[in-house]
Amino acid sequence: MAKTLSDAYRNKLEEPVPNDPEKRTWAELIAEAQVRDAVRGNVQAAREIADRTEGKAKQAIEFEDATLARSFERMTTEELEAYARDGSVPIWFPKGNDLS
């Protein structure tokens, strides 16, 4: 007996389709239908196939840390030169969890 809906789906998809002369499982029948739809130009079906076989496309997320930007703006010329020279930052400069 399935413990979750996901388990029930997995179990059902593994079952053979009744009266199917090719003895395909429900999963095979669904996959075949998706491929046919994709070939006919259904972009959503093609995307689903790609997501399942190649993984979802990664999305670039760009963000700006205002605290870090303000800290660099606050640095003196000497502090900026030290940072450029050896990567050192002043003791007041935010670190790790302080960036918010």
CNS distance restraints for C-alpha pairs under 8 A (distance, minus, plus):
assign (resid   1 and name CA) (resid   8 and name CA) 7.99 0.50 0.50
assign (resid   2 and name CA) (resid   7 and name CA) 5.24 0.50 0.50
assign (resid   2 and name CA) (resid   8 and name CA) 5.11 0.50 0.50
assign (resid   2 and name CA) (resid  11 and name CA) 7.71 0.50 0.50
assign (resid   3 and name CA) (resid   7 and name CA) 6.29 0.50 0.50
assign (resid   3 and name CA) (resid   8 and name CA) 7.48 0.50 0.50
assign (resid   4 and name CA) (resid   8 and name CA) 6.34 0.50 0.50
assign (resid   5 and name CA) (resid   9 and name CA) 6.17 0.50 0.50
assign (resid   6 and name CA) (resid  10 and name CA) 6.20 0.50 0.50
assign (resid   7 and name CA) (resid  11 and name CA) 6.13 0.50 0.50
assign (resid   8 and name CA) (resid  12 and name CA) 6.10 0.50 0.50
assign (resid   9 and name CA) (resid  13 and name CA) 6.02 0.50 0.50
assign (resid  10 and name CA) (resid  14 and name CA) 6.35 0.50 0.50
assign (resid  11 and name CA) (resid  15 and name CA) 6.68 0.50 0.50
assign (resid  12 and name CA) (resid  26 and name CA) 7.10 0.50 0.50
assign (resid  13 and name CA) (resid  25 and name CA) 6.34 0.50 0.50
assign (resid  13 and name CA) (resid  26 and name CA) 4.72 0.50 0.50
assign (resid  13 and name CA) (resid  27 and name CA) 4.72 0.50 0.50
assign (resid  14 and name CA) (resid  25 and name CA) 5.66 0.50 0.50
assign (resid  14 and name CA) (resid  26 and name CA) 6.48 0.50 0.50
assign (resid  14 and name CA) (resid  27 and name CA) 6.48 0.50 0.50
assign (resid  15 and name CA) (resid  25 and name CA) 5.33 0.50 0.50
assign (resid  15 and name CA) (resid  26 and name CA) 6.29 0.50 0.50
assign (resid  16 and name CA) (resid  20 and name CA) 7.76 0.50 0.50
assign (resid  16 and name CA) (resid  23 and name CA) 5.97 0.50 0.50
assign (resid  16 and name CA) (resid  24 and name CA) 5.53 0.50 0.50
assign (resid  16 and name CA) (resid  25 and name CA) 4.02 0.50 0.50
assign (resid  16 and name CA) (resid  26 and name CA) 6.21 0.50 0.50
assign (resid  17 and name CA) (resid  23 and name CA) 6.62 0.50 0.50
assign (resid  17 and name CA) (resid  24 and name CA) 6.01 0.50 0.50
assign (resid  17 and name CA) (resid  25 and name CA) 5.38 0.50 0.50
assign (resid  17 and name CA) (resid  26 and name CA) 5.69 0.50 0.50
assign (resid  18 and name CA) (resid  23 and name CA) 8.00 0.50 0.50
assign (resid  19 and name CA) (resid  23 and name CA) 7.71 0.50 0.50
assign (resid  20 and name CA) (resid  24 and name CA) 6.56 0.50 0.50
assign (resid  24 and name CA) (resid  28 and name CA) 5.90 0.50 0.50
assign (resid  24 and name CA) (resid  29 and name CA) 6.50 0.50 0.50
assign (resid  25 and name CA) (resid  29 and name CA) 6.31 0.50 0.50
assign (resid  26 and name CA) (resid  30 and name CA) 6.15 0.50 0.50
assign (resid  27 and name CA) (resid  31 and name CA) 6.07 0.50 0.50
assign (resid  28 and name CA) (resid  32 and name CA) 6.09 0.50 0.50
assign (resid  29 and name CA) (resid  33 and name CA) 6.28 0.50 0.50
assign (resid  30 and name CA) (resid  34 and name CA) 6.18 0.50 0.50
assign (resid  31 and name CA) (resid  35 and name CA) 6.21 0.50 0.50
assign (resid  32 and name CA) (resid  36 and name CA) 6.22 0.50 0.50
assign (resid  33 and name CA) (resid  37 and name CA) 6.17 0.50 0.50
assign (resid  34 and name CA) (resid  38 and name CA) 6.11 0.50 0.50
assign (resid  34 and name CA) (resid  45 and name CA) 5.57 0.50 0.50
assign (resid  34 and name CA) (resid  46 and name CA) 7.56 0.50 0.50
assign (resid  34 and name CA) (resid  49 and name CA) 7.37 0.50 0.50
assign (resid  35 and name CA) (resid  39 and name CA) 6.14 0.50 0.50
assign (resid  35 and name CA) (resid  45 and name CA) 7.21 0.50 0.50
assign (resid  35 and name CA) (resid  46 and name CA) 7.32 0.50 0.50
assign (resid  35 and name CA) (resid  49 and name CA) 7.54 0.50 0.50
assign (resid  36 and name CA) (resid  40 and name CA) 6.29 0.50 0.50
assign (resid  37 and name CA) (resid  41 and name CA) 6.57 0.50 0.50
assign (resid  37 and name CA) (resid  42 and name CA) 5.39 0.50 0.50
assign (resid  37 and name CA) (resid  45 and name CA) 6.13 0.50 0.50
assign (resid  37 and name CA) (resid  46 and name CA) 7.76 0.50 0.50
assign (resid  38 and name CA) (resid  42 and name CA) 4.71 0.50 0.50
assign (resid  38 and name CA) (resid  43 and name CA) 6.28 0.50 0.50
assign (resid  38 and name CA) (resid  44 and name CA) 7.60 0.50 0.50
assign (resid  38 and name CA) (resid  45 and name CA) 5.06 0.50 0.50
assign (resid  38 and name CA) (resid  46 and name CA) 4.68 0.50 0.50
assign (resid  39 and name CA) (resid  46 and name CA) 7.88 0.50 0.50
assign (resid  41 and name CA) (resid  46 and name CA) 7.97 0.50 0.50
assign (resid  42 and name CA) (resid  46 and name CA) 6.42 0.50 0.50
assign (resid  43 and name CA) (resid  47 and name CA) 6.02 0.50 0.50
assign (resid  44 and name CA) (resid  48 and name CA) 6.14 0.50 0.50
assign (resid  45 and name CA) (resid  49 and name CA) 6.27 0.50 0.50
assign (resid  46 and name CA) (resid  50 and name CA) 6.20 0.50 0.50
assign (resid  47 and name CA) (resid  51 and name CA) 5.99 0.50 0.50
assign (resid  48 and name CA) (resid  52 and name CA) 6.12 0.50 0.50
assign (resid  49 and name CA) (resid  53 and name CA) 6.06 0.50 0.50
assign (resid  50 and name CA) (resid  54 and name CA) 5.37 0.50 0.50
assign (resid  50 and name CA) (resid  55 and name CA) 6.77 0.50 0.50
assign (resid  50 and name CA) (resid  56 and name CA) 7.45 0.50 0.50
assign (resid  51 and name CA) (resid  55 and name CA) 4.48 0.50 0.50
assign (resid  51 and name CA) (resid  56 and name CA) 4.60 0.50 0.50
assign (resid  51 and name CA) (resid  57 and name CA) 7.43 0.50 0.50
assign (resid  52 and name CA) (resid  56 and name CA) 7.54 0.50 0.50
assign (resid  64 and name CA) (resid  69 and name CA) 7.98 0.50 0.50
assign (resid  65 and name CA) (resid  69 and name CA) 6.37 0.50 0.50
assign (resid  65 and name CA) (resid  99 and name CA) 7.41 0.50 0.50
assign (resid  65 and name CA) (resid 100 and name CA) 7.34 0.50 0.50
assign (resid  66 and name CA) (resid  70 and name CA) 6.02 0.50 0.50
assign (resid  66 and name CA) (resid 100 and name CA) 7.83 0.50 0.50
assign (resid  67 and name CA) (resid  71 and name CA) 6.13 0.50 0.50
assign (resid  67 and name CA) (resid  94 and name CA) 7.98 0.50 0.50
assign (resid  67 and name CA) (resid  99 and name CA) 5.93 0.50 0.50
assign (resid  67 and name CA) (resid 100 and name CA) 6.18 0.50 0.50
assign (resid  68 and name CA) (resid  72 and name CA) 6.41 0.50 0.50
assign (resid  68 and name CA) (resid  94 and name CA) 7.32 0.50 0.50
assign (resid  68 and name CA) (resid  99 and name CA) 6.62 0.50 0.50
assign (resid  69 and name CA) (resid  73 and name CA) 6.37 0.50 0.50
assign (resid  70 and name CA) (resid  74 and name CA) 6.19 0.50 0.50
assign (resid  71 and name CA) (resid  75 and name CA) 6.51 0.50 0.50
assign (resid  71 and name CA) (resid  93 and name CA) 6.48 0.50 0.50
assign (resid  71 and name CA) (resid  94 and name CA) 7.50 0.50 0.50
assign (resid  72 and name CA) (resid  80 and name CA) 7.82 0.50 0.50
assign (resid  75 and name CA) (resid  79 and name CA) 5.66 0.50 0.50
assign (resid  75 and name CA) (resid  80 and name CA) 6.09 0.50 0.50
assign (resid  76 and name CA) (resid  80 and name CA) 6.15 0.50 0.50
assign (resid  77 and name CA) (resid  81 and name CA) 6.12 0.50 0.50
assign (resid  78 and name CA) (resid  82 and name CA) 6.21 0.50 0.50
assign (resid  79 and name CA) (resid  83 and name CA) 6.19 0.50 0.50
assign (resid  79 and name CA) (resid  89 and name CA) 6.75 0.50 0.50
assign (resid  79 and name CA) (resid  90 and name CA) 6.65 0.50 0.50
assign (resid  80 and name CA) (resid  84 and name CA) 6.12 0.50 0.50
assign (resid  80 and name CA) (resid  89 and name CA) 8.00 0.50 0.50
assign (resid  81 and name CA) (resid  85 and name CA) 5.96 0.50 0.50
assign (resid  82 and name CA) (resid  86 and name CA) 5.98 0.50 0.50
assign (resid  82 and name CA) (resid  87 and name CA) 6.66 0.50 0.50
assign (resid  82 and name CA) (resid  88 and name CA) 5.95 0.50 0.50
assign (resid  82 and name CA) (resid  89 and name CA) 7.28 0.50 0.50
assign (resid  83 and name CA) (resid  87 and name CA) 4.12 0.50 0.50
assign (resid  83 and name CA) (resid  88 and name CA) 4.73 0.50 0.50
assign (resid  83 and name CA) (resid  89 and name CA) 5.75 0.50 0.50
assign (resid  89 and name CA) (resid  93 and name CA) 6.24 0.50 0.50
assign (resid  94 and name CA) (resid  98 and name CA) 5.23 0.50 0.50
assign (resid  94 and name CA) (resid  99 and name CA) 6.07 0.50 0.50
assign (resid  95 and name CA) (resid  99 and name CA) 6.54 0.50 0.50
